[in-house]
Amino acid sequence: MVSTAQKKNFVVSNEYDGKRLDKYLSECLSDISRTLIQRLIKDGLVLVNNTISKAGHKLKKADKIFVSIPDLKSPEVKAQEIKLDVVMEDNDLIVVNKSQGMVTHPASGHFEGTLVNALLAHCKGSLSGINGVMRPGIVHRLDKETSGLIIACKNDKSHNEIAKQIKDRKVKRSYLAIVHGNVQYDRGVINKPIGRHKTQRHKMAVVIGGRVAITHWKVIKRMGSYTLLELTLETGRTHQIRVHMASLGYPVLGDKTYGRKNDECDSMMLHAYKLEFTHPTTNKKIKLETNMPERFKDRIVICVQ
C-alpha cells in the first residue's frame, strides 16, 4: 500500500465569479466524488483566501482556494506485460495508439489491465511522477471506449512542458468519428460550455457556467443516416466530443452514455487519429497519424449498404 496525499491550489477565474464553492470544486476536481468534496469542506480542509468556508460560499474572481486531501491508501499499481502499439518513443516520452476498451489509468474497479499497468512494464518504471502513483506518466487521457494516440511522459520536465502546451492550446488533437444523422453543413465550430451533469453525476453536459469547450468539425463522408467526421479539439474537457455532438443531435455511433437508446452498434466510433505537438527537449514539431481502425472500415461498409 502506498500514500497518495494531495494538495490542490486554484485561483478563481472570471467565468466562476459568484459560483458556489462546492460546485466549483466539483468541476475542478472531477475525479473526486461530490460527497468527498462536501466532507473536505465540512472538515475545514478547504480554505478560501486562507479562511475556512462553507459549501455555499459564493466565490469572487481571483479568490485563492487551497484544498488538502487527506492521505489515502491505494493499491500498489503493478507493472503488467501487455502488448502496446508504440508509435513513437525516446528518453522523454512515449506515444501509444491505445486500443479500444483499455482504461487509461487505474481507478475504482480497474486496477489491472490499464495503459498505466502496461507502461510501467514497458518503460521499466521510468515515468513522470507528477500525477502520483496511480497516474504515472499520464498527461492527458482517452475514454475507455475511445481508441487512438495518447502521450505519456518519462520525466517531470517533459510532463510539465507537454501539460503547458495542452493548457496553452498548442497541442493539436484530431479525431475520427462516425455519428448518427446526415450532418447538414460541411464544417463548423461548437462553442458550448461543459460541466458536470446536474443530476447524473457520472455524466458531463452542456451547462450554463461550465468550462469553456470548443470543438471544430468537418464532414469527410456522408453515408445516408450516418456521417464520418474529423473533429479537432481546441480545449480538452471530459467527454467533450461526445457531449458536443450529442448536443447537436448527432451523437457518436455506439456511445452508450450520450448516444441513442436504440443504438445497434456495439463499439463506440471515436478514434484519436492525429496528434501534433512540440518535443519538450528538441523543440521539433512532431506530427503523428494513425490509420483508420478496422472497426471504422467495417462500419462504413455497413452504413453505405
Helices and strands as residue ranges (DSSP letters): E 2-3, E 6-11, G 14-16, H 21-28, H 34-42, E 46-48, E 51-52, E 64-69, E 73-74, E 86-89, E 93-98, H 115-122, E 147-153, H 156-167, E 172-180, E 187-191, E 194-196, E 204-206, E 214-223, E 226-233, H 240-247, E 270-278, E 285-289, H 294-304
